[in-house]
Amino acid sequence: MSELGSLLNSLSLASSLGAVVVSLIYHFSPRQEFYIVLRRLSHLHFWLLCGAVVILLSLLLRPDFSNVYVAENVNTTLPLFYRFTALWAGQAGSMLWWNFLLAFFSILALIQIEKKEARLIPYMTMILMGTSFFFSALTNFSETSDPFRQISQNGLPYNPGNGRGLNPLLQHWAMVIHPPILYFGYVSFAIPYAIAMATLMVGRTDIPWTKLVRRYSLFSWFFLGTGMLLGGKWAYEELGWGGYWAWDPVENASLMPWLSATAFVHSIIVQERRGMLKVWNMVLISLSFILTIFGTFLTRSGVVSSVHSFANSDLGPFFLSYIAFAVLFSSILIIKNLHLLRSERTFESWLSREVGFLFNNMVLMIALFAVFWGTLYPTLSEAFSGKRVSVTAQWFNDWMVPLGLIVLFLTGAGPLLSWRSTSAKTLRKNFRIPLLVFLIILVLFWSYWAFEGKDIELKHVYASLSFSLAGFVAAGIFEEWIRASLNRSQYTGEPLPFAFISLLFQNKRRYLGYMTHLALAILYVGFAGQAFGKEKRLELYPGEAEYFAGYLIWLEEVQNINVGQAGGIHYATQLARLSFYHKNHLVGQDTTEIRRYPMLSLATFRYSDPPQTTSEPAIISRPHEDIYAQLGGQAENGRYILQLWINPLVFWVWFGFGFFVLSTLLLLLPVGEKGEVSLWGRKMVLRALPRSI
């Protein structure tokens, strides 16, 4: 089966190369038979990769320990569910999965775009199959990325044993869905990039490429954001350090393309509405795609140290070469077609929505550069000076918190501005209530802080601005929703709730888009809670208790347990049972653990490697704050160490996450696009209203 999988993988390399070659031939000799051949080659490429993925999955489910990838990521005690997720848990499997998803999205996009703009298909095929050829080459020629390499071929003693098993850190529900969701975001951005570059290669200005990329870019943006937040949830529940975002290099690798994609999905509106920022949008879409490749490079090259990254590999030079080629290719196409990308209009006023979008883009790009520089600085410093200088999380916070507050302000202010120019009357009308809410929250916060007599730090200033700006954003959104719903209800005679629902789905891009802005405001409220967090180390014997931040923490007992499954001991754990009281009332009970997993050596097939240690925190989640506790072993005096955190408002991070998912899914799903929507069994026809309404 490994040999068959290797054969299919090799044929996928040939089919992708063939599709690229035929696309080039078609460019110079556009004959129908060449068009048919390149279509068939792209479909064949997808089915070959599909077969390779199915074979690797079957090897994992058996499991077949003669395969190196299977032996490294599966053992006989691993539940079937996690054997399936092992498909993308290791480097070789994840690279095959990446390539399969690219082929899958490519086929879907080519079928859809062919119905609208068939002249783009040969050039899209060239770009997409060229990218897939690169990944097929990696899985065929790189030893660390070949998912079908067999142990006997590596000169190692063949002995099935029980397998090494899936990394214990990955045996968590969030990590089951987090990698594929993040891959969806990474991989799918190749589609809007291919559409944009194909448009430039055709050299026609009458192709509405912005409409073609709209849903694809929003799809990628959604999955990148969802994947990042899911990763934060995993880090919070699995790593035991008390937080959900640490400015880890691999976290930053997914944040960077999300920032550029955020800029693109907003500035593309300006091009569609006003015919402006055409060059800028081409740059953004190219940058977003290149950053997805760069993020994949960071994860798999070993150039950065991260709990999320794979082991060191030989992929770095190949990725850097491809990134350089993509930068050169995109730059040549954009420069060559500058005459086709001239803006149709100019900015008429600094107080206009298009200028607001431009400022938003500028701030996002500054934030992107800050993340890029902070992520690569340790590696660059080591390369040039021989010393690795680390960049702390505080450095990122010093830059990103102020920039984030500016983005939050622009999120609320942008929709309140008019296109072309905003009159003084409109400015007063639209900003009156949001600014009033902003000032009320700010005054209430500082009044409470002064009344409590607490010391003021810079982080508290930032937190107060976060709360106030979140109120500013929410007030503007609700005022806009209410005003538009009342106008619609008065014009159509619909009941107000139905008018509101009709409004959302009649103009999804505007009024449902406001929901994503509201989700961002909720997330900022949750983020601001970190400014009020508390931390303490306790040392207790079982049966002892101690007060911390108004809570009584009682260490009930500590147990050392060997947790076994069919096939032997799965892991050893030191488990502490905790109870948390507030004003003599039980708030909650939970356990925290230190788990030690025996690690199999593939060289000897014995458990000779040091055991891998993982943390399992105790978390009591409440709407206003979380109590977070992690067992830290024993001190020299025999007491058990407990690390305690009080994390305010974390609940609102996850609530904002859920609201982000809901709002973006409603934007993506074809709901209400055919002119009607059903609500509680009542079907409503969505009537287009005059622009004044």
Buried (B, 14 or more C-beta within 10 A) or exposed (E): BBEEBBBBBBBBBBBBBBBBBBBBBBEEEEEEEBBEBBBBBBBBBBBBBBBBBEBBBEBBBEBBBBBBBBBBBBBBBBEEEBBBBBBBBBBBBBBBBBBBBBBBBBBBBBEBBBEEBEBBBBBBBBBBBBBBBBBBBBBBEBEBBBBBBBBEEEEBEEEBBBBBBBBBBBBBEBBBBBBBBBBBBBBBBBBBBBBBBBBBBBEBEEBEBBEBBBBBBBBBBBBBBBBBBBBBBBBBBBBBBBBBBBBBBBBBBBBBBBBBBBBBBBBBBBBBBBEBBBBBBBBBBBBBBBBBBBBBBBBBBBBBEBBBBBEEBBBBEBBBEBBEEBEEBBEEBBEEBEEEBEBEEEBEBEBBBBBBBBBBBEBBBBBBEBBBEBBBBBBEBEEEEEEEEEBEBEBBBEBBBBBBBBBBBBBBBBBBBBEBBBEEEBBEEBBEBBBEBBEEBBEBBBEEBEEEEEEEEEBBEBBBBBBBBBBBBBBBBBBBBEEBBEBBBEBBEBEEEBBBBBBBBBBBEBBBBBBBBBBBBBBBBBBBBBBBBEEBEBBBEBEBBBEBBEBBBBBBEBEEEEEEEEEEEBBBBBBBBBBBBBEEEEBBEBBBBBBBBBBBEBEEBEBEBEBBEBBBBBBBBEEEBBBBBBBBEEEEEEBBBBBBBBBBBBBBBBBBBEBBBEBBEBBBEEBBEEEEBEEEEEEBEBEEBEEEE
